[in-house]
Amino acid sequence: MSLKFWTNIGFWLSAAALLYTYAGYPLLLTVVSTLRSRRVRRGPYAPPVSVIITAYNEERDLAAKLENTLALDYPRELLEIIVASDCSTDRTDEIAHEFASSNVRLYRQPQRLGKTAAQNAAVEQARGEIIMFSDATSLYQENVIREILPNFADPTVGCVAGRLIYFDHSGSRVGRGARSYWSYETFLKRHESRASSLIGASGCLYAVRRTAYVPLYHEACSDFIIATKMVEQGLRAIYEPNAICREETNRHADKELKMRVRVIAQTFTDLWRHRTMLNPFRSGFYAVQLFSHKVMRYLVPFFLMTIFTASAILARSSFYYRVMFAVQLAGYAGALIGWVLDRFGVRSRVLSLPQYFVLANVASLMALYQFLRGVRYAHWDPVREHLPPKRMTVTGKPTKEWL
């Protein structure tokens, strides 16, 4: 068979895979979650709760975060707050000590082992029946605990993830792209939860039964693999959209790229270690979710490269492929122009989506390369903009500039 034949096959198979990844899988989820929805039996439940805030050099945000957590609508005698400092070198530990009289405890790692190791150690120190994990940069609505806890009245629920809302008052392209991407992810979470189980949580807001928590290896992406750990135990991780937290996005492409490479590389490690969960005979529809949402998503760069190469070859003899090739060139040129403009601080709404789409897929390629080289990420460095500390009202709520 001719080169043209195989090039056509490569183009259409890759196009079909790309279409399934971004449209077919959401459609499948919608159908399954509608026809075979797994409901959660919510009920009264008010146990002791431990909030663990993992921190490394978070002096800019920690005080506001602690005030916000102390203002949550939950009995103070049932609420324990632990700051797990991964050998911070700034004022993080000092700030945590300043809140000791408000039932805030500091746990400092004896050596820097990374975020997941700090979480593991803090859980061992925790006294709550429910462990809630948070980041120092996340600000909660007052009712988050009361929205999350009734889900644990269902004995099949092992983990509950809240709803993350990103904000970016600067209107940066990266921020707009991240919000669009997260809106799509939120749609998937809502339907994955109803169909079977979440495949991951937002690291800034999720809660786990103390009895179901399994200590994780240090290089794990804890907020991703925690859902798989629940499914392995016959439990579910579910989504609670009424438990809301807010967090600012990255504003610069290089910082967003660095963060995404680290997270995706950790996810590759998690997928490899738990590859048996991709077997539908073992984990049922969860295997379909895991394969479609993660494996297929991370293969997208290869689909894109195949489509681009095939259309470039076939453009010589076909008007259709010339148009397809031109459309791709325009999209990638738009992403490049967006990146260049970003370096000069020039904003453009039109270019935010192609720029972020390309950024996310470049991050997948870089993360796969790092994973195959044997690079493992355990330590993390906060990727922060140089902004003033968050200001709070006397009630512990964020000021309007942050919401």
C-alpha positions in Angstrom: 0.0 0.0 0.0 1.1 3.5 -0.8 2.5 6.2 1.6 -0.5 8.3 0.8 -2.8 5.5 2.0 -1.0 5.2 5.3 -0.8 8.9 5.8 -4.5 9.2 5.4 -5.0 6.4 7.9 -2.7 8.2 10.4 -4.5 11.5 9.9 -8.0 10.1 10.4 -7.1 7.8 13.3 -5.4 10.6 15.1 -8.3 13.0 14.4 -10.8 10.4 15.7 -8.7 9.9 18.9 -8.5 13.7 19.4 -12.3 14.0 18.9 -12.9 11.2 21.4 -10.6 12.8 24.0 -12.2 16.2 24.0 -15.8 15.5 22.9 -16.5 11.8 22.8 -15.5 11.1 26.3 -17.5 14.0 27.8 -20.5 12.7 25.8 -20.0 9.2 27.1 -19.8 10.5 30.6 -22.9 12.5 30.2 -24.9 9.4 28.9 -23.5 7.1 31.7 -24.0 9.6 34.5 -27.6 10.2 33.3 -28.7 6.6 32.7 -26.7 5.0 35.6 -26.2 7.8 38.1 -24.7 6.7 41.5 -26.4 8.9 44.1 -24.8 9.8 47.4 -26.9 9.2 50.6 -26.2 12.4 52.4 -27.1 12.7 56.1 -26.3 14.5 59.4 -22.6 14.0 60.2 -20.5 16.2 62.5 -17.3 14.5 63.6 -14.0 16.1 64.6 -12.2 17.5 61.5 -8.5 18.2 61.0 -7.6 20.7 58.4 -4.0 20.2 57.1 -2.4 23.1 55.3 0.8 22.0 53.6 3.3 24.8 53.3 6.7 25.6 52.0 7.7 29.3 52.2 4.2 30.6 52.3 4.7 33.8 54.4 2.8 35.9 51.8 -0.4 34.0 52.2 -0.4 31.9 55.4 -1.8 34.5 57.8 -4.8 35.2 55.6 -5.3 31.5 55.1 -5.4 30.7 58.8 -7.8 33.6 59.5 -10.0 32.3 56.7 -9.9 28.7 58.1 -10.6 29.9 61.7 -13.7 31.7 60.4 -15.3 28.5 58.9 -18.8 27.7 60.1 -18.0 24.7 62.3 -17.7 24.3 66.1 -14.3 25.4 67.2 -14.0 22.4 69.6 -14.4 20.0 66.7 -11.9 21.8 64.4 -8.2 21.2 64.4 -5.8 23.1 62.1 -2.3 21.8 61.4 0.3 23.6 59.3 2.7 21.1 57.9 5.8 23.0 57.1 8.2 21.2 54.7 11.3 22.9 56.3 10.3 26.4 55.3 13.1 28.9 55.3 11.0 32.1 55.5 8.5 33.3 58.2 6.0 30.4 57.6 6.7 28.6 60.9 6.7 31.9 62.9 3.3 32.9 61.5 1.9 29.5 62.3 3.2 29.9 65.9 1.4 33.2 66.2 -1.9 31.4 65.8 -1.2 28.7 68.5 -3.7 30.2 70.9 -6.4 29.6 68.3 -5.8 25.8 68.2 -3.4 26.0 65.2 -0.6 23.5 65.5 2.7 23.6 63.6 4.3 20.3 62.4 7.7 21.0 60.9 9.4 18.2 58.9 12.8 17.2 60.3 14.1 17.3 56.7 12.7 18.5 53.4 11.0 15.5 51.7 8.2 17.2 49.8 4.5 18.0 50.0 3.2 14.4 50.0 5.6 13.4 52.8 4.6 16.4 54.8 0.9 15.4 54.4 1.6 11.8 55.4 3.4 13.0 58.6 0.6 15.5 59.4 -2.1 12.9 59.1 -0.3 10.8 61.7 -0.5 13.8 64.1 -4.1 14.6 63.3 -6.9 13.7 65.7 -9.9 14.2 63.4 -12.1 11.5 61.9 -12.1 13.5 58.7 -8.9 15.0 57.2 -9.3 18.0 55.0 -6.3 19.0 52.8 -5.7 22.6 51.8 -3.1 24.9 50.3 -2.0 28.2 51.8 -3.2 30.1 48.7 -6.8 28.8 48.8 -9.6 30.8 50.5 -12.7 28.9 51.5 -16.3 30.0 51.7 -17.6 29.7 55.3 -19.8 26.7 54.7 -17.3 24.3 53.1 -17.1 21.9 56.0 -20.9 21.8 56.4 -21.3 21.1 52.7 -18.7 18.4 52.6 -19.5 16.4 55.7 -23.0 15.1 54.9 -21.5 13.1 52.0 -19.5 11.0 54.5 -22.8 9.7 56.0 -22.7 7.4 52.9 -20.4 4.6 53.9 -19.3 4.1 50.3 -17.7 7.6 50.2 -14.1 7.7 51.1 -13.1 11.1 49.7 -15.0 14.3 48.9 -13.6 17.0 46.7 -14.8 20.6 46.6 -15.1 23.1 43.8 -12.2 25.3 42.9 -12.9 28.6 41.3 -9.9 30.4 39.7 -9.7 34.2 39.5 -7.2 36.6 37.9 -7.9 40.3 38.2 -5.1 41.1 35.8 -6.9 39.6 32.9 -3.8 37.7 31.7 -4.1 35.3 28.7 -2.7 32.5 30.9 -5.3 33.2 33.6 -8.1 33.2 31.0 -6.8 30.0 29.4 -6.5 28.3 32.8 -10.1 29.3 33.7 -11.4 28.0 30.4 -9.5 24.7 30.9 -10.7 24.4 34.5 -14.4 25.0 33.5 -14.0 22.0 31.2 -12.4 19.9 33.9 -15.2 20.9 36.3 -17.8 19.6 33.9 -15.9 16.3 33.8 -15.6 16.1 37.6 -19.3 16.6 38.0 -20.2 13.7 35.7 -17.4 11.4 36.7 -18.6 11.6 40.3 -22.1 10.7 39.3 -21.0 7.9 36.9 -18.5 6.1 39.2 -15.9 8.0 41.1 -13.6 11.1 40.6 -10.2 10.3 39.2 -8.7 13.2 41.0 -9.4 16.0 43.4 -8.4 19.7 43.6 -5.4 19.7 45.9 -6.6 22.9 47.6 -9.9 21.3 48.9 -10.6 17.7 49.5 -11.4 15.6 52.5 -10.7 12.0 53.3 -11.9 9.5 56.0 -9.0 9.1 58.5 -9.6 5.3 58.3 -9.3 5.3 54.5 -6.2 7.4 54.2 -3.2 5.4 52.9 0.3 6.9 53.3 1.6 7.8 49.8 5.1 7.5 48.3 6.9 10.9 48.3 6.8 11.6 44.6 3.0 11.0 44.3 0.6 13.6 43.0 -1.5 13.2 46.1 -4.6 15.0 45.0 -4.7 12.8 41.8 -3.9 9.4 43.2 -6.0 9.8 46.4 -9.1 8.9 44.3 -7.5 5.7 43.0 -6.6 4.7 46.6 -10.3 5.1 47.5 -11.4 2.9 44.5 -8.8 0.2 45.5 -10.5 0.0 48.9 -14.0 -0.3 47.3 -14.8 3.3 48.1 -15.6 6.3 46.0 -14.2 9.8 45.6 -17.1 12.2 44.9 -17.5 15.9 43.9 -19.3 18.4 46.1 -19.9 21.6 44.0 -21.4 23.6 46.9 -18.1 23.4 48.8 -16.2 26.3 47.2 -12.7 27.7 47.4 -11.0 30.3 45.4 -7.4 30.6 44.2 -5.5 33.0 41.9 -4.2 31.6 38.7 -0.6 31.9 37.4 -0.3 35.0 35.2 2.8 34.0 33.2 3.2 31.2 30.7 6.7 30.1 32.0 5.4 29.7 35.6 2.3 27.8 34.4 4.4 25.6 32.2 6.7 24.7 35.1 3.8 23.9 37.4 2.1 21.7 34.8 5.3 19.8 33.9 5.8 18.9 37.6 2.1 17.8 38.1 1.9 15.8 34.9 5.3 14.1 35.5 4.0 13.0 39.0 0.8 11.8 37.4 2.8 9.6 34.9 4.5 8.0 37.9 1.1 7.4 39.6 -0.4 5.9 36.4 2.6 3.6 36.0 2.5 2.4 39.6 -1.2 1.8 39.4 -1.5 0.6 35.8 -3.5 -2.4 36.9 -6.4 0.0 37.6 -6.6 0.6 33.9 -8.1 -3.0 33.6 -11.9 -2.7 33.4 -12.2 -6.2 34.7 -10.7 -5.0 37.9 -12.0 -1.5 38.3 -15.0 -1.4 36.0 -16.0 2.0 34.4 -13.4 3.7 36.6 -10.8 2.2 34.2 -12.5 3.8 31.2 -12.5 7.1 33.0 -8.8 6.8 34.0 -7.8 5.9 30.4 -9.9 8.5 28.7 -9.3 11.4 31.1 -5.6 10.9 31.7 -3.9 8.5 29.3 -5.7 9.8 26.2 -5.3 13.4 27.3 -1.5 12.9 27.6 -1.3 11.3 24.2 -2.9 14.4 22.5 0.5 15.9 21.6 1.2 12.8 19.5 -2.2 13.0 17.8 -1.5 16.6 17.0 1.9 15.9 15.6 0.5 13.1 13.4 -2.3 15.3 12.1 0.1 18.1 11.4 2.6 16.0 9.6 0.0 14.0 7.6 -1.9 17.2 6.5 1.4 18.8 5.4 2.2 15.7 3.2 -1.3 15.4 1.8 -1.7 19.2 1.2 0.3 18.9 -2.0 -2.5 16.9 -3.7 -5.7 17.8 -1.8 -7.5 21.1 -1.2 -9.1 19.8 2.0 -5.7 19.0 3.5 -4.3 22.3 2.5 -7.2 24.0 4.4 -6.5 21.7 7.4 -2.8 22.5 7.3 -3.5 26.2 7.1 -5.9 26.1 10.0 -3.3 24.3 12.2 -0.6 26.8 11.2 -2.9 29.7 12.1 -3.6 28.1 15.5 0.0 27.5 16.3 1.0 30.9 15.0 -1.6 32.4 17.3 -0.2 30.6 20.3 3.3 31.7 19.4 2.2 35.3 19.0 0.4 35.1 22.3 3.5 33.9 24.0 5.6 36.7 22.5 3.0 39.3 23.5 2.9 37.8 27.0 6.6 38.5 27.3 5.9 42.2 26.6 2.9 42.4 28.9 0.4 42.9 26.0 -3.0 41.3 26.5 -5.3 39.6 23.9 -8.5 37.7 24.7 -8.5 36.0 21.3 -5.1 34.3 21.8 -5.6 33.0 25.3 -7.2 29.7 24.4 -4.8 28.6 21.6 -1.9 29.7 23.8 -3.0 27.7 26.8 -3.9 24.6 24.6 -0.4 24.5 23.2 1.1 25.2 26.6 -0.7 22.3 28.2 0.4 19.9 25.4 4.0 21.1 25.4 3.9 20.4 29.2 2.7 16.9 28.6 5.6 16.2 26.2 8.1 17.7 28.6 6.7 15.7 31.5 6.8 12.5 29.6 10.4 13.1 28.7 11.2 13.8 32.4 9.4 10.6 33.4 11.2 8.4 30.9 14.5 9.9 32.0 13.7 8.8 35.5 13.2 12.3 37.0 10.8 12.2 39.9 9.3 15.2 41.6 8.9 15.2 45.4 9.9 18.7 46.4 7.9 21.7 45.2 8.6 25.4 45.1 5.6 27.7 45.2 5.1 29.5 41.9 3.9 32.9 43.1 3.5 36.4 41.6 5.1 39.3 43.5 1.9 40.6 45.0 1.0 42.1 48.4 -0.4 39.7 51.1 -4.1 38.9 50.9 -6.1 41.2 53.2 -9.0 39.9 55.3 -11.9 41.5 56.9 -12.5 41.3 60.6 -14.7 38.2 60.0 -11.9 36.3 58.3 -13.4 36.8 54.9 -11.2 37.8 51.9 -11.6 41.4 50.8 -13.3 42.1 47.4 -10.0 42.4 45.6 -9.4 38.7 46.2 -12.9 37.4 45.3 
